[in-house]
Amino acid sequence: QIEHRGTHAPTDRAHRIDQFGQITDTMDGYDDANDMMNPHNGLPMGGMDGFDDDEIEYPDLDVDEEADVSTAKDGGVIKKVLAKGTGDERPDKGDEVVVHYTGTLLDGTKFDSSVDRGDPFKFRLGLGQVIKGWDQGVASMKKGEKAILTCKPDYAYGERGSPPTIPANSTLKFEVELFSWKSDKDLYGDGGCVRAKVLKKSGAFGFPMDKHEVTVKYSACAPDTDVAGAGDEIVPATEVTFAIGADKAPFKGLEKAVTKMKEGETCLFRMKNVPGGYQYCEGLNAQAADVTVTLEVHQPVDSICNNEGTKRTTVDGEGYDHPNDGSKCVVSYTITPADGGAAIETKEDFEFELGLEILSEGLEEVVLKMKKSETAECVIPSDWNTYGQKVKAVVTLKSFEKEKESWSMDTEEKIATAEKVKNVGNDAYKGGKLGLAAKKYLKALQYIEYDQSFADEEKARTKKIKLSLYLNGAAVAIKQKDWSKAVTDSTKALNSERGNEKALYRRAQASCELEEYDEAERDIKELLEKDENHKEAKALLAKVKRCKVAQAKKDAKVFGGMFSKLGGLYKDEPKADVKAEGGELKEPIDIGGGFSMEEVKDDGEPNAALDNV
């Protein structure tokens, strides 16, 4: 259905073709899911029989010459040329064409005109988006050509017409000017790589993408436009294997062509170097060529480790299911240096639970993407493994038992699982695995965060767990210096329990690091209203005030004397008398004192020295 509004056609009715091929009216004036009418101007769809894929020979007409351009040669569409077009090319089926038109009855009565609206009309040629007379008539035109298309009723609105504007059994005249078209076959819109013909179709699914491996057979010859050497062999039939995106294809246009093909397909491409643009024939020692390509093998390759590594399936697995976080898996694997050498580690029938970082992060990601009995060959970068170097891993997933998904749990199971996963996160925090702790806290929240359907007693339990998770998440974020997340999690904790001391303190810490000093000061003062002698809060407040002074002085330097009237703003304020043993001024940068994590105890962790501002 063409999306095009703004028409001022004489009728406010839309039309559709019923099951018998007749045009019927609807009263809404717009297209709906079943409309078979172009809502732009009342040009009905002609069904899918506009014309077929076979090449059609059209006569080259001079001005004022006319000819029958209907595919059936039954006089259904007579074209009279008013102005000749340029070049030799005509639009193909599926191309998006841009035209101006004026439609009249045989007595000259005008019923519609894009020219009057000043709005050229676009449609996909040959797909039945407009009347059959248009699909067949416009297909015979060249760029810039202007012609009158006289369409018999069978090629227009048929026996019903389009009351009240177009009577039944009306022959219509359209003055059409073809401005341009965008070809489906012009794969990149620059004329440099045109799929001229599909020589062998394929029922395969999916196209090669970045990092995928392909094996292709190709040959190249001089194009038909090369008068002297048309058809001369440039490259004989050659087989080659390369990875998409690795810049290893024999010539640049081959990779461009292959990414638009399916496995088992054979196509003829017309390629040329685009002046000032992409050089499709670079590597062929030619400016243009007709290239026949068969995509023999398409081997998908998955990106892993934030696109720094790859996973390639060498033995297909069973079914469609993959392990999830928490699955109990059995794997066999061998790790070797990526550039070759003896095995670093080998495991047979190794049992483990996914998501506990028992294997390296990169290796766990590989297993998550595998099926039962699948074997994969992977490249894992050094930052994603525990071997201190880039490695190659050959992994077989022997079996796995998935963890129960939250959608299949009842509320009691969700609460119990959230508590269990939270405890795993706490253990990870104590062991210094902050990334794993953050993941587990987030996972635990997913079971209970949306508890509207829980019973009141269950909501009371989930509220307590959620508060703990928000506070712990903020604590981890502070250690990771993820200040924005620390503010977010602390705010969620305060929404759950207004005035929570740990949440106020952690949000103030993060706000200070984000240079949001007013917000930090506000939280600290609220905290001190609850406990005016709290040392950590006093130390943090002193730091915030000094930071505000320093920021004001910095701003004053930038903006000149605009702050000079603020009086005592620049007077040094007394520092809070917060000292550790030995007399050295101290302040917390982590969890400590009265602000240990919920569930996780960090008692005894020394505070860091106060930063000089």
N, C-alpha and C positions, 0 to 999 in steps of 0.2 A: 504494500500500500504506500503510495507516494505521499510523503508529508509535505504539503504545500498549501499555505493559507493565503488569504488576502484577495480571493477572487470576487469579482463583481458581476458574475454571470447573470443573465436575465432571470434564471429560475433559482429558487431557494431549495430545490429538492436535490437529494443525492439519489443515486441509482445503483442497482445491483443486478447481476445476472442470475436468474433462478435456475433450478435444477434442469429445466428444459432449454436453457440457453437464452431465455427471454429476459429483457431488461425490465425490472420492476422498480417502483418508486418507494422511498422511505421519506418520512416527514421531517427528519431531524436536520437535514442539510449538511451533515458531516459524515465522514467515513466511520464505520465501526468494524468490529473484527470480521464481519461477513461481507462488508462492502466489496463489490467487484467494479467499483467506479472510481476513477480518478477524481478526488474531491476538488481539484483545482478548478475545473471548468466544465465538468460534465462530459469529459472524454472517457467512455467506458473502456474497461479492460476487454481485450479481445480473446481472453483465454490464453493457453500456452501454444497456440498454433500459428503464431505470427510468421515464422519461417524456421527451417531447420538449419542444422550445422553445415550442410553442404554448401560449397561455394556456388554463387549465382553470378552469371555473366549479365551485366547491365550495359545497354547501349550508351555510347558517348554522344549525347545530344547537344546540338547547338541551340542558341537562343531562339525561342519560338517553335522549336521542334518538340514533338510529343511522342510518347510511347507508352504501351501497357507495361507496367513494372510489377504487376502482381505475379506471385510465384506460379500460380495456376494458369497464367496467360488467358484469363477469362474476361478481361476487360474490367476487372474489379477496381483497379487503381490505375488511372491514366495520369502520367506526369507530363507537364508542359514547363520547359525551362524558361525562366525570366532573366536569370543571370547565371553564367557558368561559374562553377567552383574552381578551386586550384588543386594541383597535384593529381595523383592517380589513386589515392587511397579513399576508401569508403568505410564507414563504421561497421563493426561486426556485432553479431548477436551478443548481448550482455554488456555492450559499451554504454556508458552514460553519456547521452547526447544533450546538447544545449541548443534550443531553437526559439525563434519567434514565429508566431502564426496568427492568421486571421481566418476565422471560419464563417462561411456564408452559405445560404441556400442557393439553389440554381437561379432564383429570381433576384439575387443580389442582396437579400436581407442578411445583415450581419448578426450572428448570434453570440460570438465571443471573439476576443482578441487580446493576446498577451502584449501586442504592440501598444494598444491603448493603455494598458496598465503600466507599461514600461518595465515589465518584469519577465525576462526570458524564462522559458519552461525547460525543466530537466526531466528525463526519464530513461529507464534502462531499455535499450532496444531489443525487440524480439522476445520479450518475456511476458507479453500480454498485459502490460501495465496501461496501455492505451488501445484505441481501436485498431483492428487488424490493418486497415488502410494506412495508418500511420506507421505501424511496425514494418510493413513491406515497402511503403513509399519512401520513408526517410532512409532506409537501408540502401536505396539506389543513389543517394545524393553524395556530393563531395563537399569538402570544407568550403564555406563561403557561398555555396550554391543557393539560389532562390528559385522556387518552382511552385506551380499550382498542382496540387494533388486532388484529382476528382475521384471521390470514393463512392462506389455503388452502395445501396442499402446493406447488402450482406457484409460489406467491409466497414460499415459505419454503425448506425443505431438499429438497423433491422426493421422488422415489421412493426414494432411498438413505437419507434421514434423516441423522442424525449419531450413529451408535452410540458408546457404549451409552446416551447420554443422551436422544437424540431418535429415536424409532422411525421406520421408513419411512412415507412418506405421512402425516405428521403435520400436522394443523392446529394452529397455535400462537397463543397469546394473549400480547400484550405490553401492559403498562400503561406508557404513555409520557407523560412531561411535557416539554414544549418550553420551555426557559428563554430562549433567545435565538438569534440567528444573525448572522453577518457576511456582508454581501452582496458578491458579485463586482461587482455593478452599482453599488454605492455606492463610487465611485472613491477617495474619500479617507477613508472610514470615519466621516464626521460627518453624513451625510444631506444634505449641501448640494449635491452634484453626483452625480446618479444617472443612469446611462445606461439609459433606459427601453426603447430599442429600436434595433437596427441596421437602418436603412432600406436601406442599400446596402453590401454587403461589398466588401472589397478584397483582392487577392492581393499587395499591396506588402509590402516588408520594412522594418522599422525605424520607430521613433516619434520625433517631434521632441524634441530636447533643447535644453539651454541654448545660446543664440546661433544656433540654426538658424532659417532664415527660412521663413515659411509664408504661403500665400495661402489664405484661407478665405471661404466664403460662408455667411452665417448669417441667421436670422430668429428673432424671439422673440414669444411671445404669452402672455396670461394663462393660468395653469394651470387644470386641471379643478377644482381645489379652490376656485377663486375663483367662488363661486356667482353673483355678480352679473355678472362680466365674463369668464367662462370662454371662452377662445379669442380674446378681443379682441387685436388686433395691438398689440404694443409697439414692435417694430422690423421694418420690411419687409425683404425679401431684400436683403442688403448684402454687397459684396465688400470685403475689406480684406487688406492685407499687413503683417506685423510680424515682429519677431525675438523669439524666446522669451527671456524673462528681461530684456528691455529695458523692461518696464512700458509698452508702447505699444499693448496690445490695447484695443479699445473698452470692454470691461468685464472685470472680474477673472476671472470664471468661464470666459470664452472660452479664455484661455490654458491654464487647468487642464484643460478638456475636450480641447483639441487635442493635448496631450501624451500622451493615451491613445488617439489615433487613428492610422490609416495613410493614406497618400496615396490619394485616390479614394474614401474611405469617407464615408458619410453616417449620422449618428446623431441620435436625439432624446434630449435631456438634460432632466431635471427639476432645476432649480436653485432654491436659496433661500439667503437670508442666515442664517447660523447664529448664534443669540444668543450673544454672548461669544466667537464664533469667526470663521471666515473669511467674508467678505462676498462671496459669489459673484456677486451681482446688482449690486454697486456699479458704477455707470456705466450701468445700464439704467433707472434711476428706477422701480424696482419692488423689492418684497421677495421675490418669487418669480416664476418664469417657466418656460415650456416652450420650450426653445431647440433649433432644428434646425440642425446644423452639417455642412458638407461641407468636407473638407480637400482642396482642389484641387491645391495644389502644396506639396511639402515639399522645401526646399533645405537639405541638411546644410551646416553651417558648422563647420570644425575650429578648436579653440583652439590657438594657437601662442604661443611666447614666454612660457611659464609663465602661460598664461591671460590675458595682457595684450594679445594680438593675435588676429586671426582670419584664416582662409583659406577662401574660398568658390569652389568650382569653377564656372566659367562655360562651359567646353567640356570634355565628358567625354574622358578619355584612353582608351588602348587596353589591353585585358587587365587583369591584376590586379597586375602586378609594380611595385615601386618601387625607386628607387636605394638603395644602401647607402653607408656611409662608405667612401670610396676610389673610388667610381664616377667614371668620366670622363663628363661631361655636356656637352650643348650646349643653351643656353637663349637666349631673347630676353626682355627685360624693359624696362619703363618705370617710373621712380620719380617720383612727384609728391608734393607736400605733402598730408597727410591731409585738410586743410580746403580743398583746391583750389589751383590755380595752375599755372604753367608746369612742364614736366618738369625734374627735377633731373638725371636721368641716364637715358640710353637705350642699350641694348646689343642688337645683332642677332647671332644665331648665335655667342654667346660660349662658348668652350670652357674648361673648368676641371675640377679634381678636387675632389670633395666631401671635406670634412673637413680642409682646409688653411687655412680661414678666408680664402680668396681673395675670396669674397663676404662680406657681413656675416653675423653669426651668425643673425639672424632670417631672412634670405633663404635661407641654406643649409637651415634647418629647413623652410622652405616646399618647397624642391626635394625634400627627403627624403620628403615626403608626397605627391608627385605621381606620375602615370603618364605613360607616353610619349604625346606629342601633347596632353596636358591643358593647358588654360589656366585660371589661377586669379587671382582678385582678392584681395589681402591687405592687411591693416592691420598695420604693424610699429611697435611703440613705439620711442621715441628711444633707450632703453637697449640696444636690440637691433639698431641699425643704425649706420652711420658717417656719417649725414647731419645729425646734431645736432638732429633733430626727428622727430615722429611722421609716418610716411609711408604712402602707399598705393602698392602695387606690383602691376602686372599682369604676370604671368609665364607664359611658354609653355615647357614642357620639350620641345624638339625631339627629342632622343634621349638615350640613356645606355647605357653599358657597365658592368655591375656588376663590382665587385671580387669575386674568387673567395671564396666562403664557407669558413670554417675547416673545417666538417664535410666538405667535398669535397676537402680537401688531404691529401696523405700527410705523414708526420712530417718529412721533409726540407723540404718546402714550408713547413710551419708554423714550423720553426726559422728558415728564411731570411726569412720574412715578419715574424716577431717582431723579428729583428735590424734589418730595414729600417724598421719602424714605430718602434722605439726610437730610431733615428737621427733620424727626423723629429721626435720629441719633443725630442731634444737640441738640434736646430736651433731649435725653437720656444722652448726655454728660453733659449738664447743671444740670441734676438731679443726677449726680454722677454714672450713670449706664454705666460704661466704656465698659463692655463686650457687652452690647446691642448696644451701639454706634458703636463699631467696626463691629458688624454684619451688621448693617444697611448701613454703608459706603461701605462695601464689596458688599452687595446686590445691592445698587444703581449703583455701577460700572458695575455690570453684564448686566445692561440694555444698557449701552452706551460705554463700553470700546472698543468694536470693531465696529467702526462707518464708515468703509470704504464705505459702500453703502449709507450713508446719503448725503443729498444735502449740498452744500458749506455753506449755511447760517445755516443749522442744525449743521454742524461740528463746526462752530464757537461757538455755544451755548454749545455743548457737551464738547468742550475743556475747557471752563470756569468752567463747573460743575466738570469735571474730576480733574482739578487743585485744586479746593476746596476740593474734596474728598481725594486726595492724601495728601494734607496738613493736613486736619483734622485727617486722618488715622495716620499720623506720630505723631501728637500731642497726640492722644490717646495711641499710642504705647510707647511714652516716659513716660506718666503717669503710664503705666503698666510695665515699665522697660523692654519692649520687644525691645531691642536696634537694633537687626537685622532687624526687620520689620520697625522700624523708619527710618533706612538707606534706605531700599528698597522703602518705600513710598516717602521719600524726593527725592530720585534719580528720581523716576517717575515724580514728580512735576517739577524737574529741566529739565527733558527731554521735558516736556510740555512748560515750560517757563524758558529759560536760565537766570541764575542770580537771580532767585526769592529769596528775602531776608529771608523769613520765612523758605523756604526749605533749604537754606544754613545753617542757624542757627541750625535748628533741626537736620540736618545730622551731623553737627559738634558736637552737644551735644551727639548724639548716638555714633559717632565714638570715642569720648573721653572715653565713658563708655566701649567701646569694646577694649580700649587700642590701637586704630589705630590713634596714635597721629599726624602723618604726614598728614593723610587725613583730620583730624579735623582742623589742623593749616592752611592747604591750603584753606578750605572753609571759615574760619574766615577772613583770609587775603583778600579773594575776597569780602567778605561782607564789610570789613573796607575800601576797595577802593571806595565803594559806599557811605559810611558814616563813616568818620574817627573818629567821636566823639561818636559813639554808645557805651553806657556804658556796656550793656550786652555782646556785642561782645568782648570788651576789657577785661572784667572780665573772660570770657571763655578762651580767648587766654592766659591770665596769668596762669590760671589753667592748660591748656594743656602744657605750657612750664615747669611748675613745675613738672607735671607728667612725662614728658620726662626726666627731670633731675633725678627724683626718680627712674625711670625705668633703666636709665643708671647706677646709683649707685648699684642697685640691680644686674644688669648684671655683673658689675665689681666684685662684691663679688663672684659671681658664677664662672666667668671665669678668676679670678686672675687679673693680671696686664695688660691684653690685651688692656685696655682702657687708660692706664696711659699716653700715648703719645698724648692724645687728648687735652692737654693744659687746657684751661679755661672752659672745659665742666662742671666742678663741681662747678664753682663760682656761688654763689647765684645771681639770676637775680632780678632786682627790680620788686616789685609787682605793678600791675596797681592800681592807686589811685582811686578806685571805692568804695565809702563809702555811707552808708545810714545816715539818721539823727541820731545823737548821736555818730557818729564817728566810728561805727563798720563796718568792711569790709563786703560787701555783694556780692552775685552773684546769678543769677537765676538758679533754678533747674527745673522750670516748664515754662509754657507759661505765659508771662507777658510783661509789658512795651510796647514797640513797636511791640511785637510779639504775639499778641493775635490770637486765632484761626480764620480762615476764617469763617465768619458767627457767631461763638461762641465767646462771649466776656468774658474775665476773669479779667477785670479791677479791680484794687484794691486788687488783691491777693498778699500777702506779699512774698518777696523773702526769701529764706532760707539762713542761715549763710553759709559763705564760708567754704568748707571742708578743713581741714588741711591735706596736702599731706606729 
